Amino acid sequence: MDNDTKPTEANLINRRELLRSTAVASAALVTAGASSAAAAPSRRGAPAILRRQGGKLVVAMQNADQQAAQPLIDEYAEANGIEIEVQGFPFEGLLERLTINLTQATGAYDVVSMDDPWMPQFAGGEFLMNLEELGYERDPDFVPELLALGDFPPGSGLRGIPWVGNVQVFAWRTDVLEELGLEVPQTWDDVLNAAAAITEAKKSEDLYGFGLRGVAGNPAATSFLPILRGHGGDLFDDNNDPKEPTLDTPEAQEALRKHLELAKLAPPGVENVQHADMGTNMYSGRIAMAADIWPDLLLQIWDPDISQVVGKVAIGPEPAQTGAESKNMTGNWLLGIPEGSQNPEQALDFIVWLTAPEQQKRLLLDNNIPATRTSVLTDQEAVEKLPFLPGLLEAARKAVPRPRTPHYNAAEAIYGRYIAEAIAGQTSPEDALTNANKEIRDLMVREGVLED
């Protein structure tokens, strides 16, 4: 990126001062009766703002989320007399589009939906407005661990509000474990032993002990990370700054050996398994356990129209070896306002409305969007329909994000490729992690994070 196009600190401050000045001037006009526009009703978490009838918001989000949220977006637009243009993109396309427009403050978007691993880049670079400087007050009803994803670096101000509460969980077939007299696994050794017993007993019925994703990049990396963390390892050393990559440690080597043993106990073709396949394998009864299950898959598993295992699956925190901490992983999507937005006050009002309890519940029950609020995850009607919600809340309270670095996506592509090669038998586990660690370190050196 050309440094000349990056917003300087002075420019960012000037924008914020302009917003504050505009808000003060608008309030004065309302008080003096000089404006015919109606002030917006106060909503919890949002300031009272000047409603701009007939204005426009441009929103960027992932295709699937757009389809789910579009009815509510249309409802807000009609109720507030504004036009909302939603531009939907596939995952990689959205990241590319936001990287260009946010880092250059083009003003193309008023609201953007972002995967939480992107927050270190966008929030850390101050390419997003500080919502608290616009008057937003944090709502304690949000699951704290999820709301914290929008504050990066921690304590610098909230620049994103979670609206899609994705949390990775460990899932298991209660009926299969009971039939075979197996306890719910607590450690990864337990998981491996149970998966071996299940595969041996049920393989002839096309039921396997474990499921994971083996496609290079994000899929393989995402399936491996909970096992790595459950062995006390991680991608980077958080105890030092700058953070050195730590994939060449004994903990990482043991985690990958365990991962490869579990891959042998998965249905054939694990090297081709993607996210959607994980859900299919679970709800069709092909796998008995998995540590890479997400809320959208849980909604399928509990859907009686497609699932063969309704009421037979339980979820909980990720297993962990003795001495290691159980860590579920976040995959939330957050809404933020880019620097350069043409209508930030209305954008904030829209974000607050869409993430309010009423809309969160509707998105969950009607549109299969997992909630980020405690009140919705414990709502009696919601829990009766979706009994996994208490387990999802428990997992969310133990959830941690992927390594918080602006360079995570590039690092993930590297180690996700090597994990896939090890699963496919193209490289040894030792070489996979050693080579991945070297390439990630070289990346961080090129980016100026580490010294050669």
C-alpha positions as CSV (number, residue, x, y, z in Angstrom):
1,M,0.0,0.0,0.0
2,D,1.2,3.5,-0.9
3,N,1.9,5.3,2.4
4,D,0.8,8.5,0.9
5,T,-2.8,7.1,0.7
6,K,-2.9,5.9,4.3
7,P,-4.9,8.2,6.6
8,T,-2.4,10.0,8.9
9,E,-3.1,10.4,12.6
10,A,-3.8,14.0,12.1
11,N,-6.4,13.2,9.4
12,L,-8.1,10.7,11.7
13,I,-8.3,13.2,14.5
14,N,-9.7,15.8,12.1
15,R,-12.4,13.4,11.0
16,R,-13.4,12.7,14.6
17,E,-13.4,16.4,15.5
18,L,-15.6,17.1,12.4
19,L,-18.0,14.4,13.6
20,R,-18.2,15.8,17.0
21,S,-18.7,19.3,15.7
22,T,-21.4,18.1,13.4
23,A,-23.2,16.4,16.3
24,V,-23.0,19.5,18.4
25,A,-24.3,21.7,15.6
26,S,-27.1,19.3,14.8
27,A,-28.2,19.3,18.5
28,A,-28.2,23.1,18.5
29,L,-30.4,23.2,15.4
30,V,-32.9,20.8,17.0
31,T,-32.9,22.8,20.2
32,A,-33.5,26.0,18.3
33,G,-36.2,24.5,16.2
34,A,-34.1,25.4,13.1
35,S,-34.3,21.9,11.7
36,S,-37.4,20.0,10.6
37,A,-35.7,16.6,10.9
38,A,-36.9,14.4,13.8
39,A,-34.4,13.3,16.4
40,A,-34.0,9.6,16.6
41,P,-35.4,7.8,19.7
42,S,-32.6,6.8,22.1
43,R,-31.8,3.1,22.0
44,R,-29.7,1.4,24.6
45,G,-26.1,1.7,23.7
46,A,-26.6,4.5,21.2
47,P,-26.6,8.3,21.5
48,A,-29.7,10.3,20.4
49,I,-28.8,11.3,16.9
50,L,-30.3,13.5,14.2
51,R,-32.4,11.4,11.8
52,R,-31.5,12.1,8.2
53,Q,-34.6,11.2,6.3
54,G,-34.0,10.2,2.7
55,G,-30.3,9.5,3.3
56,K,-28.3,6.5,2.2
57,L,-26.1,3.8,3.8
58,V,-23.8,1.5,1.8
59,V,-23.1,-1.8,3.6
60,A,-20.6,-4.5,2.7
61,M,-20.9,-8.0,4.1
62,Q,-20.5,-11.7,3.3
63,N,-23.0,-13.1,0.8
64,A,-24.5,-15.6,3.1
65,D,-25.0,-13.1,5.9
66,Q,-26.6,-10.6,3.5
67,Q,-29.2,-13.2,2.4
68,A,-30.1,-13.9,6.1
69,A,-30.1,-10.3,7.2
70,Q,-31.7,-8.7,4.2
71,P,-35.3,-8.8,5.5
72,L,-34.4,-6.9,8.6
73,I,-32.2,-4.5,6.7
74,D,-35.2,-3.7,4.4
75,E,-37.4,-3.2,7.5
76,Y,-35.0,-0.7,9.0
77,A,-34.7,1.2,5.7
78,E,-38.4,1.5,5.3
79,A,-39.0,2.5,8.9
80,N,-36.3,5.2,8.8
81,G,-37.0,6.5,5.3
82,I,-33.5,5.8,4.0
83,E,-32.0,3.8,1.2
84,I,-29.6,1.0,2.2
85,E,-27.5,-0.5,-0.6
86,V,-26.0,-3.9,0.5
87,Q,-23.0,-5.2,-1.4
88,G,-22.5,-8.9,-0.8
89,F,-19.2,-10.7,-1.5
90,P,-17.7,-14.2,-1.0
91,F,-15.3,-14.4,1.9
92,E,-12.1,-13.8,0.1
93,G,-13.6,-11.1,-2.1
94,L,-15.0,-9.3,0.9
95,L,-11.5,-9.2,2.6
96,E,-9.9,-8.0,-0.6
97,R,-12.5,-5.2,-1.1
98,L,-12.3,-4.1,2.6
99,T,-8.5,-4.1,2.5
100,I,-8.5,-1.7,-0.4
101,N,-11.3,0.6,0.8
102,L,-10.7,0.8,4.5
103,T,-6.9,1.3,4.4
104,Q,-7.4,4.1,1.8
105,A,-10.5,5.6,3.5
106,T,-12.3,5.8,0.2
107,G,-15.6,6.5,1.8
108,A,-17.2,3.7,-0.3
109,Y,-18.9,2.1,2.7
110,D,-20.8,3.3,5.8
111,V,-21.1,-0.1,7.5
112,V,-18.8,-3.1,7.0
113,S,-19.1,-6.7,8.4
114,M,-15.7,-8.2,9.3
115,D,-14.4,-11.6,10.5
116,D,-12.8,-11.2,13.9
117,P,-9.3,-12.2,12.7
118,W,-9.4,-9.1,10.5
119,M,-9.8,-6.7,13.4
120,P,-6.1,-6.4,14.3
121,Q,-5.5,-5.1,10.7
122,F,-8.6,-2.8,10.4
123,A,-9.1,-1.7,14.1
124,G,-5.4,-1.7,14.9
125,G,-4.7,0.5,11.9
126,E,-7.4,2.9,13.0
127,F,-9.2,2.4,9.7
128,L,-12.4,2.1,11.6
129,M,-14.1,4.8,13.6
130,N,-14.0,4.6,17.4
131,L,-17.7,4.0,18.1
132,E,-17.4,5.3,21.7
133,E,-16.2,8.6,20.3
134,L,-19.4,8.7,18.3
135,G,-21.4,8.3,21.6
136,Y,-21.8,4.5,21.8
137,E,-22.0,3.0,25.3
138,R,-21.0,-0.6,25.8
139,D,-23.9,-2.9,26.5
140,P,-23.2,-5.5,29.2
141,D,-25.7,-7.9,27.7
142,F,-23.2,-8.8,25.0
143,V,-21.0,-11.9,25.9
144,P,-17.9,-10.0,27.2
145,E,-15.5,-12.2,25.4
146,L,-17.3,-11.5,22.1
147,L,-17.7,-7.8,22.6
148,A,-13.9,-7.5,23.4
149,L,-13.1,-8.6,19.9
150,G,-14.0,-5.1,18.6
151,D,-11.5,-3.4,20.9
152,F,-8.0,-3.7,19.4
153,P,-5.5,-3.0,20.7
154,P,-7.2,-3.7,24.0
155,G,-8.3,-0.5,25.7
156,S,-8.0,1.6,22.5
157,G,-11.7,1.9,22.0
158,L,-14.5,-0.2,20.5
159,R,-14.4,-0.2,16.7
160,G,-16.7,-3.2,16.0
161,I,-19.8,-4.7,17.5
162,P,-20.3,-8.5,17.2
163,W,-23.5,-9.5,15.4
164,V,-22.7,-13.1,14.3
165,G,-21.8,-15.2,17.3
166,N,-19.7,-17.9,15.8
167,V,-17.8,-20.0,18.3
168,Q,-16.0,-23.3,17.5
169,V,-17.1,-26.1,19.8
170,F,-16.4,-29.8,20.5
171,A,-19.4,-32.0,19.6
172,W,-20.1,-35.6,20.3
173,R,-22.8,-38.2,19.7
174,T,-24.3,-39.0,23.1
175,D,-26.0,-42.1,21.9
176,V,-22.8,-43.6,20.4
177,L,-20.7,-42.9,23.5
178,E,-23.4,-44.4,25.7
179,E,-23.8,-47.5,23.6
180,L,-20.1,-48.2,23.7
181,G,-19.7,-47.4,27.4
182,L,-17.4,-44.4,26.7
183,E,-17.0,-41.3,28.8
184,V,-17.2,-37.8,27.3
185,P,-13.5,-37.1,26.4
186,Q,-11.8,-34.4,28.5
187,T,-8.3,-34.7,27.0
188,W,-7.0,-35.2,23.5
189,D,-5.7,-38.6,24.6
190,D,-9.3,-39.4,25.6
191,V,-10.5,-38.2,22.2
192,L,-8.1,-40.4,20.3
193,N,-8.9,-43.5,22.4
194,A,-12.6,-42.9,22.0
195,A,-12.3,-42.3,18.2
196,A,-10.4,-45.5,17.8
197,A,-13.0,-47.5,19.7
198,I,-15.9,-46.0,17.8
199,T,-14.2,-46.5,14.4
200,E,-13.4,-50.1,15.1
201,A,-17.0,-50.8,16.3
202,K,-18.9,-48.8,13.8
203,K,-16.8,-48.5,10.6
204,S,-18.9,-51.2,9.0
205,E,-21.9,-49.0,9.5
206,D,-20.1,-46.0,7.9
207,L,-19.7,-44.3,11.2
208,Y,-16.3,-43.0,12.1
209,G,-14.9,-41.7,15.4
210,F,-13.8,-38.2,14.4
211,G,-14.2,-35.6,11.8
212,L,-11.8,-32.8,10.7
213,R,-11.0,-30.6,7.7
214,G,-7.9,-31.3,5.6
215,V,-8.1,-28.8,2.7
216,A,-5.1,-26.5,2.6
217,G,-5.3,-23.0,4.1
218,N,-8.0,-21.9,6.4
219,P,-9.9,-25.3,6.6
220,A,-6.9,-27.4,7.7
221,A,-5.5,-24.6,10.0
222,T,-8.9,-24.1,11.7
223,S,-9.3,-27.8,12.5
224,F,-5.7,-28.0,13.8
225,L,-5.6,-24.9,16.0
226,P,-7.9,-26.2,18.9
227,I,-5.7,-29.4,19.1
228,L,-2.5,-27.3,19.1
229,R,-3.9,-25.1,21.9
230,G,-5.2,-28.1,23.8
231,H,-1.6,-29.3,24.0
232,G,-0.4,-26.0,25.5
233,G,0.9,-24.7,22.2
234,D,0.0,-21.9,19.9
235,L,1.0,-20.2,16.6
236,F,3.0,-17.5,18.4
237,D,4.5,-17.0,21.8
238,D,2.3,-14.5,23.6
239,N,4.7,-14.2,26.5
240,N,7.2,-12.2,24.5
241,D,7.0,-9.1,22.3
242,P,7.6,-9.2,19.4
243,K,6.0,-12.6,19.2
244,E,8.1,-15.4,17.8
245,P,6.3,-18.3,15.9
246,T,6.2,-21.5,17.9
247,L,5.3,-24.3,15.6
248,D,8.6,-26.0,16.1
249,T,8.0,-26.8,19.8
250,P,7.5,-30.2,21.4
251,E,3.9,-29.2,22.2
252,A,3.2,-28.5,18.5
253,Q,4.9,-31.6,17.3
254,E,2.8,-33.8,19.7
255,A,-0.4,-32.0,18.7
256,L,0.2,-32.6,15.0
257,R,1.0,-36.3,15.6
258,K,-2.3,-36.6,17.5
259,H,-4.1,-34.7,14.7
260,L,-2.7,-37.1,12.0
261,E,-3.8,-40.1,14.1
262,L,-7.3,-38.6,14.3
263,A,-7.3,-38.0,10.5
264,K,-6.9,-41.8,10.1
265,L,-10.1,-42.3,12.1
266,A,-12.2,-39.9,10.0
267,P,-14.3,-40.8,6.9
268,P,-12.2,-41.4,3.7
269,G,-11.3,-38.3,1.8
270,V,-10.5,-36.1,4.8
271,E,-8.0,-34.2,2.6
272,N,-11.0,-32.8,0.6
273,V,-13.3,-32.0,3.5
274,Q,-14.5,-28.4,3.7
275,H,-16.7,-26.6,6.3
276,A,-20.0,-27.6,4.9
277,D,-18.9,-31.2,4.7
278,M,-18.3,-31.2,8.4
279,G,-21.9,-30.4,9.1
280,T,-23.1,-33.0,6.6
281,N,-20.9,-35.7,8.1
282,M,-22.3,-34.9,11.5
283,Y,-26.0,-34.6,10.8
284,S,-26.0,-37.6,8.4
285,G,-24.5,-39.8,11.1
286,R,-21.0,-40.4,9.6
287,I,-18.9,-39.0,12.4
288,A,-19.3,-39.3,16.2
289,M,-17.1,-36.5,17.4
290,A,-15.5,-33.3,16.0
291,A,-13.7,-30.3,17.4
292,D,-14.4,-28.0,14.5
293,I,-18.1,-27.5,14.7
294,W,-19.6,-24.0,14.4
295,P,-23.1,-22.6,15.2
296,D,-24.3,-22.7,11.6
297,L,-23.6,-26.4,11.5
298,L,-25.3,-26.9,14.9
299,L,-28.4,-25.3,13.4
300,Q,-28.3,-28.0,10.7
301,I,-27.7,-30.8,13.2
302,W,-30.8,-29.7,15.1
303,D,-32.9,-29.3,11.9
304,P,-35.4,-32.2,11.8
305,D,-35.9,-31.7,8.1
306,I,-32.3,-32.7,7.2
307,S,-30.7,-34.2,10.3
308,Q,-30.7,-37.9,11.4
309,V,-29.2,-37.1,14.8
310,V,-31.6,-34.5,16.3
311,G,-31.3,-34.7,20.1
312,K,-28.3,-37.1,19.9
313,V,-25.5,-34.5,19.9
314,A,-24.1,-32.5,22.8
315,I,-21.5,-29.7,22.7
316,G,-19.0,-28.2,25.1
317,P,-15.5,-26.7,25.6
318,E,-12.6,-28.1,23.5
319,P,-10.6,-30.9,25.2
320,A,-7.2,-30.1,26.7
321,Q,-4.3,-32.2,27.9
322,T,-3.5,-32.2,31.6
323,G,-1.9,-28.9,32.4
324,A,-3.2,-27.2,29.3
325,E,-6.1,-24.8,29.2
326,S,-9.3,-25.5,27.3
327,K,-9.7,-22.8,24.6
328,N,-12.7,-22.6,22.2
329,M,-12.1,-20.3,19.2
330,T,-14.1,-17.3,18.1
331,G,-15.1,-16.7,14.5
332,N,-17.4,-13.8,15.1
333,W,-18.5,-11.2,12.5
334,L,-18.5,-7.6,13.7
335,L,-20.1,-4.5,12.3
336,G,-18.0,-1.3,12.1
337,I,-17.9,2.1,10.5
338,P,-15.0,2.9,8.2
339,E,-13.1,6.2,8.4
340,G,-14.5,8.2,5.5
341,S,-18.1,7.1,6.0
342,Q,-20.5,9.6,4.5
343,N,-23.2,9.0,7.2
344,P,-21.6,7.8,10.4
345,E,-24.4,8.8,12.8
346,Q,-27.0,6.9,10.8
347,A,-24.6,4.0,10.4
348,L,-24.2,3.7,14.2
349,D,-28.0,3.8,14.7
350,F,-28.4,1.0,12.2
351,I,-25.7,-1.1,13.9
352,V,-27.2,-0.6,17.3
353,W,-30.7,-1.6,15.9
354,L,-29.5,-4.7,14.1
355,T,-27.6,-5.9,17.2
356,A,-30.4,-5.2,19.7
357,P,-31.9,-8.1,21.6
358,E,-35.1,-8.2,19.5
359,Q,-33.2,-8.4,16.2
360,Q,-30.6,-10.8,17.5
361,K,-33.4,-13.2,18.5
362,R,-35.1,-12.9,15.2
363,L,-31.8,-13.5,13.3
364,L,-31.3,-16.6,15.4
365,L,-34.7,-18.2,15.2
366,D,-35.8,-17.1,11.8
367,N,-32.5,-16.7,9.9
368,N,-30.0,-19.1,11.6
369,I,-27.6,-16.3,12.6
370,P,-26.1,-17.2,16.0
371,A,-26.5,-14.6,18.7
372,T,-23.9,-12.6,20.6
373,R,-26.0,-11.6,23.5
374,T,-26.4,-13.4,26.8
375,S,-30.1,-12.6,27.0
376,V,-30.8,-14.2,23.7
377,L,-28.6,-17.3,24.3
378,T,-30.6,-17.9,27.6
379,D,-34.0,-16.9,26.2
380,Q,-36.5,-19.6,27.2
381,E,-38.2,-19.8,23.8
382,A,-34.9,-19.9,22.0
383,V,-33.5,-22.6,24.2
384,E,-36.6,-24.8,23.9
385,K,-36.1,-24.7,20.1
386,L,-32.3,-24.9,20.1
387,P,-31.2,-26.9,23.2
388,F,-27.5,-26.4,22.4
389,L,-27.6,-22.7,23.2
390,P,-26.5,-23.0,26.9
391,G,-23.5,-25.1,25.7
392,L,-22.7,-22.4,23.1
393,L,-22.8,-19.7,25.8
394,E,-20.4,-21.8,27.9
395,A,-18.1,-22.2,25.0
396,A,-18.3,-18.5,24.2
397,R,-17.2,-17.6,27.8
398,K,-14.1,-19.7,27.2
399,A,-13.5,-18.5,23.7
400,V,-10.3,-16.8,22.5
401,P,-9.6,-15.3,19.1
402,R,-7.0,-16.5,16.6
403,P,-3.6,-15.0,17.2
404,R,-4.1,-11.2,17.2
405,T,-1.8,-9.9,14.5
406,P,-2.5,-8.0,11.3
407,H,-0.5,-10.8,9.5
408,Y,-2.6,-13.7,10.7
409,N,-4.3,-14.4,7.3
410,A,-0.9,-14.8,5.7
411,A,0.4,-16.9,8.5
412,E,-2.7,-19.1,8.4
413,A,-2.2,-19.7,4.7
414,I,1.3,-21.0,5.4
415,Y,0.7,-23.4,8.2
416,G,-2.7,-24.5,6.8
417,R,-0.8,-25.6,3.7
418,Y,1.7,-27.6,5.6
419,I,-0.9,-29.2,7.8
420,A,-2.8,-30.3,4.7
421,E,0.4,-31.7,3.2
422,A,1.0,-33.7,6.3
423,I,-2.5,-35.1,6.3
424,A,-2.1,-36.1,2.7
425,G,1.2,-37.8,3.5
426,Q,3.2,-35.4,1.3
427,T,5.5,-34.4,4.1
428,S,6.4,-35.6,7.6
429,P,4.9,-33.9,10.6
430,E,8.3,-32.8,11.8
431,D,9.2,-31.2,8.4
432,A,5.7,-29.7,8.1
433,L,6.0,-27.7,11.3
434,T,9.6,-26.8,10.9
435,N,9.1,-25.5,7.4
436,A,5.9,-23.7,8.4
437,N,7.6,-22.1,11.4
438,K,10.5,-20.9,9.2
439,E,8.1,-19.4,6.5
440,I,6.0,-17.6,9.1
441,R,9.1,-16.2,10.7
442,D,10.4,-15.0,7.3
443,L,7.0,-13.4,6.8
444,M,7.2,-11.5,10.1
445,V,10.7,-10.4,9.2
446,R,9.6,-9.0,5.8
447,E,6.8,-7.2,7.6
448,G,9.2,-5.6,10.0
449,V,7.8,-7.4,13.1
450,L,10.8,-9.5,13.8
451,E,14.5,-9.0,13.1
452,D,16.4,-11.4,10.8
